[in-house]
Amino acid sequence: MPLKYEDCDVKDLGVLVSDMLLELVRHNDSLPLKDGQLTRFHSRAPPGISISDYLNRLITHASLTPPLLLSMVYYIDRLCALYPVFTISSLTVHRFLIAAATVAAKGLSDSFWTNNTYARVGGVTTRELALLELEFLEKMQWRIVPKPEVLRDYYKSLVERGEGYVMEKEDDDNDTNDDTNDDISTPVTSSSGKGKESEEPVKEVDMTER
């Protein structure tokens, strides 16, 4: 994996994130659910789509970039710290992901889709997504923009724990990227307006039954 998270293949990063999520889910699903620990992110039963397939769906159809994916990982730690009853489990992970993707895109990108598109991609209604988004922002205390060094730390940690992935050596990176040092300020994503409506057909996934 490249030293800079901005240069990594988003699908490779998606594999690392989904593997990490699976570990969290396995651990938290083994713990008993106590009364009063249900949140807006809980489903009645685990959705029929796997975590890896769902995350890949968001990456593909919601145009997630490496900075957005890493921000979503950062949100897990921050949300769990600020909202102790919340945990990543098979009942919460899917709704967390679509809410986190929506919030990250709007908070970090100059260009993002409409809520109607995110809802269709995520398999929830537009109304439910709006409620999830508001709940997410309130529990996060509206602080949703992580520092670049925080994202670098999360990226490094994901690569180190991922099976079959290693970080390239710094000397190799310097040799191949000497001509990129002039770029002082690169936006997280390209700027081309906001609130876009996706024209690409998206296969339906349904998570509305709770």
For each residue, the residues with C-beta under 8 A, 3 or more apart:
1: 8 12 159 165 166 167 168
2: 5 7 8 167 168 173
3: 7 167 168 170 173
4: 7 8 173 177
5: 2 8 13 66 67 70 151 152 155
6: 66 67 186
7: 2 3 4 177
8: 1 2 4 5 12 13 66 155
9: 12 13
10: 13 14 59 64 65 66 69
11: 14 15 56 59
12: 1 8 9 15 16 165
13: 5 8 9 10 16 17 66 69 70 155 158
14: 10 11 17 18 52 55 56 59 64 69
15: 11 12 18 19 52 162
16: 12 13 19 20 158 159 161 162 165
17: 13 14 20 21 55 69 72 73 158
18: 14 15 21 22 51 52 55 56
19: 15 16 22 23 162 163
20: 16 17 23 24 73 158 161
21: 17 18 24 25 51 55 88 93
22: 18 19 25 26 51 52
23: 19 20 26 27
24: 20 21 27 28 76 87 88 89 93
25: 21 22 28 29 51 88 89 90 93
26: 22 23 29 30
27: 23 24 30 31
28: 24 25 31 87 88 89
29: 25 26 89 90
30: 26 27
31: 27 28 87
32:
33: 37 38
34: 37
35:
36: 85
37: 33 34 85
38: 33 42
39: 42 83 85 86 92 135
40: 95 131 132 135
41: 86 92 95 96 99 132 135
42: 38 39 91 92 95 210
43: 46 47 91 92 94 95 207 210
44: 91 209 210
45: 91
46: 43 90 91
47: 43 54 94 123 205 207
48:
49: 53 54 57 94 123 205 207
50: 53 54
51: 18 21 22 25 54 55 93 94
52: 14 15 18 22 55 56
53: 49 50 56 57
54: 47 49 50 51 57 58 94 97 205
55: 14 17 18 21 51 52 58 59 97
56: 11 14 18 52 53 59 60
57: 49 53 54 60 61 121 205
58: 54 55 61 62 64 97 98 101 121 122
59: 10 11 14 55 56 62 64 69
60: 56 57
61: 57 58 121 198 200 202
62: 58 59 101 105 113 117 118 121 122
63: 105 113 189
64: 10 14 58 59 68 69 101 104 105
65: 10 68 69 109 188 189
66: 5 6 8 10 13 69 70 155
67: 5 6 70 71 108 151 188 189
68: 64 65 71 72 101 104 105 108 109 188 189
69: 10 13 14 17 59 64 65 66 72 73
70: 5 13 66 67 73 74 146 151 154 155 158
71: 67 68 74 75 100 104 107 108 144 145 146 151
72: 17 68 69 75 76 97 100 101 104
73: 17 20 69 70 76 77 154 158
74: 70 71 77 78 146 150 151 154
75: 71 72 78 79 100 103 104 136 140 144
76: 24 72 73 79 80 88 96 100
77: 73 74 80 81
78: 74 75 81 82 140 143
79: 75 76 82 83 86 96 136 139 140
80: 76 77 83 84 86 87 88
81: 77 78 84
82: 78 79 139 140 141
83: 39 79 80 86 139
84: 80 81
85: 36 37 39
86: 39 41 79 80 83 92 139
87: 24 28 31 80 92
88: 21 24 25 28 76 80 92 93 96
89: 24 25 28 29 92 93
90: 25 29 46 93
91: 42 43 44 45 46
92: 39 41 42 43 86 87 88 89 95 96
93: 21 24 25 51 88 89 90 96 97
94: 43 47 49 51 54 97 98 122 123 207
95: 40 41 42 43 92 98 99 124 132 207
96: 41 76 79 88 92 93 99 100
97: 54 55 58 72 93 94 100 101 122
98: 58 94 95 101 102 118 119 121 122 123 124 129 132
99: 41 95 96 102 103 129 132 133 135 136
100: 71 72 75 76 96 97 103 104 136
101: 58 62 64 68 72 97 98 104 105 118 122
102: 98 99 105 106 115 118 122 129 132 133
103: 75 99 100 106 107 133 136 137 140 144
104: 64 68 71 72 75 100 101 107 108 109 144
105: 62 63 64 68 101 102 108 109 112 113 118
106: 102 103 109 112
107: 71 103 104 144 145
108: 67 68 71 104 105 144 145 188 189
109: 65 68 104 105 106 112 188 189
110: 187 188 189 190 191 192 193 194
111: 189 190 191 192 193 194 196
112: 105 106 109 194 195 196
113: 62 63 105 117 118 195 196 197 198
114: 117 118 195 196 197
115: 102 118 119 126 129 130 133
116: 119 120 126 197
117: 62 113 114 120 121 196 197 198
118: 62 98 101 102 105 113 114 115 121 122 129
119: 98 115 116 122 124 125 126 128 129
120: 116 117 123 198 202 204
121: 57 58 61 62 98 117 118 198 202 205
122: 58 62 94 97 98 101 102 118 119 129 205 207
123: 47 49 94 98 120 204 205 206 207 208
124: 95 98 119 128 129 132 207 208
125: 119 128 129 208
126: 115 116 119 129 130
127: 130 131
128: 119 124 125 131 132 208
129: 98 99 102 115 118 119 122 124 125 126 132 133
130: 115 126 127 133 134
131: 40 127 128 134 135
132: 40 41 95 98 99 102 124 128 129 135 136
133: 99 102 103 115 129 130 136 137
134: 130 131 137 138
135: 39 40 41 99 131 132 138 139
136: 75 79 99 100 103 132 133 139 140
137: 103 133 134 140 142 144
138: 134 135 141 142
139: 79 82 83 86 135 136
140: 75 78 79 82 103 136 137 143 144
141: 82 138
142: 137 138
143: 78 140
144: 71 75 103 104 107 108 137 140
145: 71 107 108
146: 70 71 74 150 151
147: 150 151
148: 151 152
149: 152 153
150: 74 146 147 153 154
151: 5 67 70 71 74 146 147 148 154 155
152: 5 148 149 155 156
153: 149 150 156 157
154: 70 73 74 150 151 157 158
155: 5 8 13 66 70 151 152 158 159
156: 152 153 159 160 167
157: 153 154 160 161
158: 13 16 17 20 70 73 154 155 161 162
159: 1 16 155 156 162 165 166 167
160: 156 157 167
161: 16 20 157 158
162: 15 16 19 158 159 165
163: 19
164:
165: 1 12 16 159 162
166: 1 159
167: 1 2 3 156 159 160
168: 1 2 3 172 173
169: 172 173
170: 3 173 174
171: 174 175
172: 168 169 175 176
173: 2 3 4 168 169 170 176 177
174: 170 171 177 178
175: 171 172 178
176: 172 173
177: 4 7 173 174 180 181
178: 174 175 181
179: 182
180: 177 183
181: 177 178
182: 179
183: 180 186
184:
185:
186: 6 183
187: 110 190 191
188: 65 67 68 108 109 110
189: 63 65 67 68 108 109 110 111
190: 110 111 187
191: 110 111 187
192: 110 111 196
193: 110 111 196
194: 110 111 112
195: 112 113 114
196: 111 112 113 114 117 192 193
197: 113 114 116 117
198: 61 113 117 120 121 202
199:
200: 61
201:
202: 61 120 121 198
203:
204: 120 123
205: 47 49 54 57 121 122 123
206: 123 209
207: 43 47 49 94 95 122 123 124
208: 123 124 125 128
209: 44 206
210: 42 43 44
